[in-house]
Amino acid sequence: IAHYNEVVRIRPNLILSYNKRGIAYARLGQYPQAFDDLNKVIALKPDYADAYNSRGLIYHSLGQHKKALEDLNKAIALKPDGAEAYSNRGNVYLSLGQTQKALADFDEAVRLQPDNPAIYFNRGNIYIGLAQYQRAIEDFNQAISLKPSYADAYNNRAFIYLQLGNYQQAFDDYSQAISIKPDYADAYNNRAFIYLSTGNIAAGCRDAQKACERGTCSTWQLATEKGD
């Protein structure tokens, strides 16, 4: 932020600096300052799509979905080939329970930016909610192919395998997620369930304890019951 402050001081009409500083403020949770900067960008250049996209993202994070949609609709109208705005609007629709609209936006985002793993990940999560597990697996596969260190994608693909009763594939994915992200509470918790369900009580108790130490304790009771 200090860098952007200096740039703004020297060149007060350089909209890119206000936009970048606004995003930086938002990431720090300093939303009033973020809004001030993004509003300044829009005042200086009303057709600057990225500012509407960034402001819409903040509104969404604050639960102001109507304002978020207004800004993201504006961003898309100004920049129809902007995959990020479609993806962000898809997340807003998800928050509103409008699954089909969300899916349509993620489809468009994938079409526009087929090398973005996060978009496949988000669409995969929609398919989980729709119980379209094969499509979800395909999206998580693609996300992992594009980003082999994507721990969340391994974790969510493992969830599907678990639902399908494919314990070995689920175990392998949870283990991979943990190897990438050693403090991954959900992955420890779910791998503990697999251990406990397949008779490896000691390993299950260890994973359940690790998960609980990291804030996820839903398997701990099962572990203590089986460990007695």
Salt bridges, closest charged atoms under 4 A:
GLU6 OE2 - ARG9 NH2 2.63
ASP37 OD2 - ARG21 NE 2.60
ASP47 OD1 - LYS45 NZ 3.35
ASP50 OD1 - LYS79 NZ 3.29
ASP71 OD2 - ARG55 NE 2.60
ASP105 OD2 - ARG89 NE 2.64
ASP107 OD1 - ARG123 NH1 2.89
GLU108 OE2 - ARG111 NH2 2.63
ASP139 OD2 - ARG123 NE 2.72
ASP152 OD1 - LYS181 NZ 3.85
ASP173 OD2 - ARG157 NE 2.64
ASP183 OD1 - ARG214 NE 3.17
ASP207 OD2 - ARG191 NE 2.54
GLU213 OE1 - ARG214 NH1 3.86
